[in-house]
Amino acid sequence: MDVSAADVLFPLLTGVAVVLVTLLADRRGGRVGGMLASAPITTTAAHVVIATSVPPDQAALRVLGGVAAMLASTFGIVAFFYAVKYTRGNPSNARLAVGLAVYVSVFLALTFLFATFPLHPLSAFVILFATHAALAFTFMREPVPVLQGYVPRATPRTATELAGRFLVGAFVVAIIRVLVHVYPPFAGALAVVPAVFLVSLTVMGVRQNAPFAARAAQAGLFGTTAVAMFVLTVAAGLALQLPGGIWPLIPFAWGAYFVTLALLGRVHSRIAR
C-alpha cells in the first residue's frame, strides 16, 4: 500500500485537534466537558479517509456502518458510569481503570458482534435514537453522590500527557487507513469510536477523580446522538454523490452536530435539575 501525503497529514492534524479539544473538555469538566469530549474530530478525518479510499457508490454504506460502533459506545458509556459508581470505596484511579476497561470491553465485544451479525443501517439508527430517548429519562437522571461538594483542582499539564493525547488521535486515523482495506467493518467502527471521548474521560478521571469522569460520561451520551447526526449528514451527501465529494459535506455535518448538541444540552440541563 502506497503512502501518500494525506496518510501523514490527516493523523498529524487529528492528533493536534485531539489535544486542543481534550484541553478544553477537561478544563470545563462535568456536563459541558462531557459534551465537548464527543466532538467528531477523529470522525471527520476518518470519514474523509473512508470516502476517498473506496469507490463512490460504496462510500455512503461504509460511513453508515459506523452506527454499530455508536450503539456499542452507547452501552459502553452506561457500563463505564455504573462501573465507577458501584466501585465506591476503592481508590479513584482504580475505579477509573475499571470503568475504562469495562467501556473498552463492551465496545469491542458489541462492535465485533454487529460486524458478525450486521444490522440494517436504518434499523440500527432507529434503535440508537430510541435507546438514547429511553436513557434520557433513566440513565441521565442517575446521581453521582460523591460529586456533592467536590471542588475541582488545578494540576499542571505535562509534555508527556499532551504527547499521549496527540498520539491517540494520530494512531486512530492511521489505523483506519489500513483497516478500510483489510477489515472494513472495523474501519467504520473506528471512524466513530470516541477516541477524543476516551482520552477526555481518562484525563478528567486522573486530574480530578473517577466520579468526575462518570458525570462527564453521562453528558457524553447526548454527544453520541449529535455524532449520529454528523454521520447521517455525511452519508446522505455521499449517497446523492453531490459534486465535490465529501469535502463540501463536512461543514454541514459539523453544523448538524452543533445544532443537535445545543438542543440536547438544554434538554440535559433540565433533566439534571
KOLLO-223748 format. One record per residue: x, y, z of N, C-alpha, C, O in turn. Coordinates in steps of 0.05 Angstrom, whole numbers, plus 32768, in hexadecimal, padded with zeros to 4 digits. Layout:
# residues N
XYZXYZXYZXYZ/...
# end
This chain:
# residues 273
80117FE880008000800080008012801980008023801C8012/800E802A7FEC801D80437FEA8015805680007FFE80588008/8028806680098023807A801E8023809580118037809E8005/800D80A38012800A80BE8006800E80D3801B801080CE8033/800F80EC80128012810380247FFA810480377FFD810B804F/7FE280FD802D7FCA80FE803E7FCC80EA80557FC280EE806B/7FD980D3804F7FDC80BE80647FEC80C8807C7FE980BE8092/7FFE80DB8077800E80E6808C800080FF80988001810380B0/7FF5811080877FE9812980907FD0812580A17FCE813280B6/7FBE811380997FA6810E80A97FAC810680C67FA0811280D8/7FBD80F280CA7FC380EB80E67FCF810280F67FC98105810E/7FE1811180E97FEE812780F87FDA813D81007FD981468116/7FC9814580ED7FB5815980F37FA0814F81077F98815E8119/7F99813681057F86812B81187F92812A81347F8481308148/7FAB812281367FB9812281507FB9813D815D7FB3813F8175/7FBE8152814E7FBE816D81587FA1817581617F9E81818176/7F8E816E81517F72817481587F69816681717F5B81728182/7F72814D81757F6B813E818D7F76814C81A57F69814F81BA/7F8F815681A47F9B816481BA7F8B817D81C17F85818281D9/7F83818D81AD7F7581A681B27F5981A081BE7F5181AE81D1/7F4B818D81B37F30818781BD7F30817C81D97F20818381EA/7F43816981DE7F44815E81F97F4E8172820E7F4681708225/7F5E818582067F66819A82197F4D81AA82217F4A81B18238/7F3D81B1820D7F2581C082127F1181B082237F0481BA8235/7F0E8196821C7EFB818582297F02818182477EF181838258/7F1C817B824D7F22817782697F24819182787F2281918291/7F2781A7826A7F2681C182787F0981C782817F0581D18297/7EF681C182707EDA81C782777ECF81B282897EC181B8829D/7ED5819882837ECC818282947EAE817F82947E9F818D8286/7EA4816C82A57E88816782A97E78816482907E818158827D/7E608170828F7E4E816D82787E5A8179825F7E59816D824A/7E64819282617E70819F82497E888190823F7E8B818B8226/7E99818782517EB1817882497EAA815E823C7EB781568228/7E96815082477E8E8137823B7E83813A821F7E888129820E/7E748150821A7E69815482007E80815D81EC7E80815481D5/7E92816E81F57EA8817681E47EB9815E81DC7EC4815D81C7/7EBB814B81EF7ECC813381EA7EC1812281D47ED0811181CA/7EA8812681CC7E9D811681B67EA28122819B7E9A81178187/7EB08139819A7EB5814681807EC08133816B7ED381248170/7EB4813281537EBC811F813E7ED6812681307ED681298118/7EEB812981407F05812F81347F10811881247F14811A810B/7F14810181317F1D80EA81237F0880E0810E7F0F80D580FA/7EEF80E581147EDA80DD81027EDC80EC80E87ED980E080D2/7EE2810680E97EE5811580D07EFB810B80BF7EF8810580A7/7F13810880CB7F2A80FE80BB7F2580E280B17F2C80DB809B/7F1980D180C27F1580B580BA7F0180B380A37F0580A38091/7EEC80C480A47ED980C3808E7EE580CC80737EDF80C2805E/7EF780E080757F0580E8805D7F1680D180527F1680CC803A/7F2480C380647F3580AD805C7F248097804F7F2B808D803A/7F0D8090805C7EFC807B80517EF0808380367EF180748023/7EE6809C80347ED980A5801C7EEC80A780047EE480A37FED/7F0580AC800A7F1980AF7FF47F2880957FEF7F3980947FDE/7F2280807FFE7F3080677FFB7F2080517FEE7F2A803B7FE8/7F0680567FEA7EF480427FDF7EE5804E7FC77EE580667FC4/7EDA803D7FB57ECA80477F9F7EB380597FA97EA880537FBE/7EAC806E7F9A7E9780817FA37E7D80737FAA7E6F807C7FBC/7E76805D7F9B7E5C80517FA17E5C80407FBA7E4780377FC3/7E74803D7FC77E76802D7FE07E7A80407FF87E778037800F/7E8180597FF37E89806A80097E73806F801E7E78806D8036/7E5A807480157E45807980287E3F8061803A7E3B80658052/7E408049802E7E3B8031803E7E51802D80527E4B80248069/7E6A8032804A7E80802F805D7E7D804280747E83803B808B/7E75805B806E7E72806F80837E5B806780967E5E806980AF/7E45805E808B7E2E8056809B7E35803E80AD7E28803A80C1/7E49802F80A57E51801880B67E5A802080D27E5B800F80E4/7E60803A80D57E69804380EF7E53804481047E598047811C/7E3A804080FC7E248040810F7E27802981237E1F802C813A/7E328013811A7E367FFD812D7E49800581437E457FFD815A/7E5D8015813D7E70801E81517E63803281647E698032817C/7E50804281597E428055816B7E308046817E7E2D804F8195/7E24803181757E14802081877E268014819D7E1F801481B4/7E3C800981947E4F7FFD81A67E5A801281BA7E5C800C81D2/7E5F802A81B17E69803F81C27E54804781D67E5A804E81ED/7E3B804881CE7E25804F81E07E24803D81F87E238046820F/7E25802381F37E258010820A7E40801082197E41800A8231/7E558018820B7E6F801B82187E6E8032822C7E7A80308242/7E61804882257E5F805F82377E4F805782507E57805E8266/7E39804A824C7E29804182637E39802E82757E388031828D/7E48801C82687E58800982787E6E801782877E738011829E/7E7B802B827B7E90803B82887E84804982A17E90804882B6/7E6D8056829D7E61806582B37E5C805382CB7E63805982E2/7E4F803C82C77E47802B82DD7E5F801C82E97E6080168301/7E74801782D87E8C800B82E37E99801E82F77EA38015830B/7E9A803782F07EA5804B83027E94804F831B7E9D80508331/7E7A805183167E678056832C7E68804083417E6780458359/7E68802783387E668010834B7E81800583537E817FEF835F/7E968013834E7EB0800B835A7EB8801F836F7ED080218376/7EA5802F83797EAB8042838E7EB7803483A67EB1801D83AC/7EC8804383B47ED7803783CA7EF3802F83C27F04802A83D3/7EF8802E83A77F138028839D7F21804183947F1480568390/7F3B804183917F4A805983887F3F8063836D7F368053835D/7F40807D83697F34808983517F41807E83387F3280788325/7F5B807C83377F688072831E7F60805583187F5F804D8301/7F5C8045832D7F54802983297F378029831E7F328019830C/7F26803A83287F0B803B831D7F0B804483007EFC803A82F0/7F1C805782FA7F1E806182DE7F28804B82CC7F1D804782B6/7F3C803C82D57F47802782C47F33801182BF7F31800782A9/7F23800A82D37F0E7FF682D07EF9800082BC7EF17FF282AA/7EF1801A82BF7EDE802582AD7EE7802582907ED7801E827E/7F00802D828C7F0A802E82707F0D801282657F07800E824D/7F157FFF82757F187FE3826C7EFC7FD882647EFA7FCA8250/7EE87FDE82747ECD7FD5826E7EC37FE282557EB77FD48244/7EC87FFC82527EBF800A823A7ECB7FFD82217EBC7FF6820E/7EE57FFA82217EF37FEF82097EE97FD282037EE57FCB81EC/7EE67FC282197EDD7FA782157EC17FA682087EBC7F9681F6/7EAF7FB682137E937FB782087E947FC181EB7E867FB681DA/7EA37FD681E67EA47FE281CB7EAF7FCD81B77EA37FCA81A2/7EC57FC081BD7ED17FAE81AA7EBF7F9581A67EBC7F8B8190/7EB47F8B81BC7EA37F7381BA7E8A7F7981A87E837F698197/7E7D7F8F81AD7E657F96819D7E6C7F9D81807E5D7F96816E/7E827FAB817D7E8B7FB181617E907F9881517E887F96813A/7E9D7F85815E7EA37F6B81517E897F5C814B7E857F508136/7E767F5D815E7E5C7F50815B7E4D7F5C81437E427F4D8132/7E4C7F7781427E3E7F83812C7E4C7F8081117E3F7F8080FC/7E667F7C81117E757F7780F97E6F7F5B80EF7E6E7F5680D7/7E6C7F4881027E667F2C80FB7E497F2980F27E437F1A80DF/7E377F3681017E1A7F3580FA7E107F5280F67E047F5E8107/7E167F5D80DE7E117F7980D97DF37F8080DA7DE27F7180D1/7DED7F9880E47DD27FA280E47DCF7FB380CB7DE27FBF80C1/7DB77FB580C17DB17FC880AB7DB57FE480B67DAB7FEA80CC/7DC37FF580A77DC9801080B27DB0801F80BC7DB1802C80D1/7D9A801E80AC7D82802C80B47D78802180CF7D71803180E1/7D77800780D27D6E7FFB80EB7D80800281027D7880088118/7D9A800380FC7DAE800981117DAB8025811B7DAE802A8133/7DA6803881097DA3805481127D89805781217D8880678135/7D748049811A7D5B804B81297D5F804081457D56804C8159/7D6E802A81477D74801E81627D85803181727D818035818A/7D99803E81647DAB805181727D9B8068817E7D9E806E8196/7D8B8075816E7D7C808C81787D678084818D7D63809381A0/7D5A806D81897D478064819D7D55805E81B87D4B806481CD/7D6D805281B67D7C804C81CF7D84806681DD7D82806781F5/7D8D807A81CE7D95809381DA7D7D80A181E77D7F80AD81FC/7D6680A081DA7D4E80AC81E57D46809F81FF7D3F80AC8213/7D48808482007D42807682197D56807C822F7D4E80808246/7D6F807D82287D848083823C7D8380A082467D8C80A6825C/7D7780B282367D7680CE823E7D6680D182587D6B80E38267/7D5280C0825C7D4180C282737D4680AD82887D3780AA829C/7D5B809E82847D63808A82987D80808E82A07D86809982B5/7D928085828E7DAF808882947DB780A582997DC880AA82AB/7DAD80B882897DB580D3828C7DAD80E082A67DB780F582AD/7D9A80D382B47D9180DE82CE7DA180D182E67D9D80D982FC/7DB280BE82E07DC180B182F57DD480C583037DE480D282F5/7DD380C7831D7DE580D9832B7E0180CE832F7E0480B5832F/7E1480DF83337E2F80D7833B7E3480E483567E4080F98357/7E2C80D8836C7E2D80E483867E4880EE838F7E4B8102839D/7E5D80E083867E7880E7838F7E80810383857E92810F8391/7E73810D83707E7A812783667E6F813E83777E7781558373/7E5D813883897E51814E83987E66815B83AA7E74814F83B9/7E68817683A67E7B818583B57E98818383AB7EAA818E83B7/7E9C817583947EB6817183897EC0818B837C7EB18197836C/7ED8819383827EE481AB83767EFA81A283627F0F8197836B/7EF781A783487F0C819F83357F2781AB833C7F2881C28345/7F3B819C83377F5681A6833E7F6681AB83247F62819D8310/7F7781BE83257F8881C5830E7FA381B783127FB181BB8326/7FAB81A782FE7FC5819A82FF7FD3819F82E57FC681A182D0/7FEE81A282E57FFC81A982CD7FFC819382B87FFC817B82C0/7FFC819A829F7FFC8186828A801981828282802981948281/80208168827C803C81628275803E815E8257802A81598249/80568160824C805B815B82308054813E8229804A81398213/805A812B823B8053810F82368035810B8232802D80FC8221/8026811882448009811682427FFE812082287FED8114821B/80088138821F7FFF814382068007813281EE7FF9812F81DB/801F812781F08029811681DA801780FD81D8801280F381C2/800F80F281EF7FFD80DB81EF7FE380E181E17FD980D081D2/7FD780F881E77FBE810081DA7FC2810281BB7FB180F981AC/7FD8810E81B37FDE811181977FE080F581897FD580F18174/7FEF80E381967FF380C9818A7FDA80B981877FD780AA8174/7FC780BC819A7FAE80AD81987F9F80B6817F7F9680A48170/7F9C80CF817B7F8E80D981637F9B80D181497F8E80C88136/7FB680D481487FC580CD81307FC380AF812A7FC080A78113/7FC5809E813F7FC48081813B7FA9807881307FA88067811E/7F938083813B7F79807A81327F75807E81147F6C806C8106/7F7D8096810B7F79809C80EE7F8C808B80DD7F85808380C7/7FA4808780E77FB8807880D77FAF805B80D47FB1804F80BF/7FA4804F80EA7F9C803380E87F83803080D77F7F801B80CB/7F72804480D67F5A804380C47F63804080A77F5680328098/7F78804E80A07F82804D80847F898030807C7F8580288065/7F928020808F7F988004808A7F7F7FF3808A7F7B7FE38078/7F6E7FF7809F7F577FE680A27F427FEA808D7F327FD88087/7F41800180807F2C8006806C7F2F7FF280557F1C7FED8046/7F487FE780517F4C7FD3803D7F4D7FB780487F457FA3803C/7F587FB480617F5D7F9A806D7F437F8F80797F3C7F788075/7F357FA080897F1D7F9780977F097FAF80997F097FBC80AE/7EFA7FB480847EE87FCC80837ED67FCF809A7ED27FE680A3/7EC97FBA80A67EB77FBF80BC7EC47FCE80D47EB87FDF80E0/7EDD7FC780DA7EEB7FD480F07EF57FF080E87EF9800180F9/7EF97FF480CE7F00800F80C57EE9802280CA7EED803980D4/7ED1801980C47EB9802980C97EB5802E80E77EAC804380EF/7EBB801980F77EB8801C81147ECC8030811F7EC48042812F/7EE5802E81177EF9804081217EF4805D81187EFD80708124/7EE5806081017EDF807A80F77ECF808A810B7ED080A3810B/7EBF807D811C7EAF808B812F7EB58084814C7EA8808D815E/7EC9807281507ED1806C816B7EDA808681797EEA8095816D/7ED0808B81907ED780A5819D7EF380A681A97EF780A681C1/7F0780A781977F2280A881A17F2680C181B27F3280C081C7/7F1B80D881A87F1D80F181B87F0E80ED81D27F1780F781E7/7EF780DF81D17EE780DB81E97EF680CB81FE7EF780D28215/7F0380B581F57F1180A482077F2980B282147F2F80B0822B/7F3780C282037F4E80D1820D7F4480E582227F5180E98237/7F2E80F3821C7F248107822F7F1B80FA82497F208105825E/7F0D80E382487F0580D582607F1E80CE82717F1E80D18289/7F3280C482647F4B80BC82727F5880D5827F7F5F80D48296/7F5980EB82707F668103827A7F56810E82927F61811582A6/7F3B8110828E7F2B811A82A47F2B810882BD7F2B811282D3/7F2D80EE82B87F2E80DC82CF7F4880DD82DE7F4880DC82F6/7F5E80E182D07F7880E282DD7F7D80FE82E97F8681008300/7F75811382DA7F7A812E82E47F67813682FA7F6D8146830C/7F4E812B82FA7F3A8131830E7F358118831F7F4481128331/7F20810983187F1C80EE83237F0980DF83127EFE80E982FF/7F0680C583187EF680B383077ED880BC83067ECD80BC82F0/7ECB80C3831C7EAF80CC831A7EAC80E583087E9880E982FB/7EC180F683087EC0810E82F77EBF810582D97EB0811182CA/7ECE80F082D27ECE80E582B77EB380D882B17EA980D9829B/7EA880CA82C67E8E80BD82C27E7880D182BC7E6780CC82AB/7E7980E882CA7E6580FD82C57E68810782A87E53810C829B/7E80810A829F7E85811382837E7B80FE826F7E708105825A/7E7E80E582767E7580CF82647E5780D082607E4D80CB824A/7E4880D882757E2B80DA82727E2480EE825B7E1480E8824A/7E308105825C7E2B811A82487E358110822D7E2A81188218/7E4A8100822D7E5580F682147E4180E482047E4480E081EC/7E2D80DA82127E1980CA82047E0B80DB81EF7E0680D281D8/7E0380F481F67DF6810581E37E0A810E81CD7E02811381B6/7E24810E81D47E38811481C07E3880FF81AA7E3D81058193/7E3380E681B27E3280D0819F7E1A80D4818C7E1C80CE8174/7E0480DE81977DED80E481867DF480F981717DEC80F68159/7E03810D81797E0B812281667E1E811881517E1C8120813A/7E30810581597E4280F981467E3280E981317E3980E8811A/7E1C80DC813A7E0B80CD81277E0080DF81127DFE80D880FB/7DF880F881197DEF810B81067E05811380F37E00811880DB/7E1D811680FD7E34811B80EC7E37810680D77E3A810B80BF/7E3780EC80DF7E3A80D680CD7E2480D580B97E2980D080A1/7E0B80D980C17DF580D880AE7DF780EE80997DF080E98082/7E00810580A17E04811B808E7E18811480797E1481198061/7E2F810980827E448102806F7E3A80EB805C7E3D80ED8044/7E2D80D780687E2480C080587E0F80C980447E0F80BF802D/7DFD80DB804B7DE980E580387DF680F280207DEE80EE8009/7E09810380267E17811180107E2680FE7FFE7E2681017FE5/7E3380EA800A7E4280D67FFA7E2F80C57FE97E3580BE7FD3/7E1880BE7FF57E0580AE7FE67DFA80BD7FCE7DF580B17FB9/7DF780D77FD07DEE80E77FBA7E0480ED7FA67DFF80F77F90/7E1D80E77FAE7E3480EB7F9D7E3581087F937E37810E7F7B/7E33811A7FA67E3381377F9F7E4F813F7F957E6381327F9C/7E5081547F867E6A815D7F7B7E7E81657F927E76816F7FA6/7E97815E7F8E7EAB81657FA17EB1814F7FB57EC381517FC6/7EA281397FB47EA781237FC67EA181297FE27E8D81377FE8/7EB181207FF47EAC812380117EB2813F801C7EA781478030/7EC5814D800F7ECF8166801B7EB9817B80207EB981878035/7EA78180800D7E92819480127E7E818B80287E6F819C8033/7E7E8171802E7E6B816780417E73816C805E7E63816D8070/7E8D816F80627E988171807D7E8C8188808D7E84818580A4/7E8B81A180827E8081B780917E6281B380987E5A81BA80AE/7E5381A780867E3781A1808C7E34818C80A27E23818D80B3/7E46817880A27E46816380B67E4D816F80D17E40816880E5/7E61818080D27E67818E80EC7E50819F80F57E4B81A1810D/7E4381AC80E27E2C81BD80E97E1681AC80F67E0A81B4810A/7E10819480EA7DFC818280F57E04817981117DF481768123/7E1E817481147E28816B812F7E24818181447E19817B8159/7E2C819A813D7E2A81AF81517E0D81B681587E0681BC816F/7DFB81B781437DDF81BD81487DD381A7815A7DC581AE816D/7DD8818E81547DCE817881657DD9817A81817DCA81768194/7DF3818081847DFF8181819E7DF4819881AE7DEF819581C6/7DEF81AE81A17DE381C581B07DC781BF81BA7DC081C681D1/7DB781B381A97D9C81AC81B17D9C819781C87D8D819A81DB/7DAD818381C57DAD816E81DA7DBA817881F37DB5816E8209/7DCC818C81F17DD8819882087DC381A5821A7DC481A38232/7DB081B2820D7D9A81BE821C7D8981A982297D8081AC8240/7D848193821A7D74817D82257D828171823E7D75816C8252/7D9C816D823B7DAB816182517DAB8173826A7DA981698281/7DAE818D82667DAF819F827D7D94819E828C7D9481A182A4/7D7E819A827E7D648198828B7D61817D82997D56817B82AF/7D6A8168828C7D68814D82977D79814B82B17D70813F82C4/7D90815882B07DA3815682C77D9A816682DF7DA6816382F5/7D86817782DD7D7D818782F47D708176830A7D688180831E/
# end
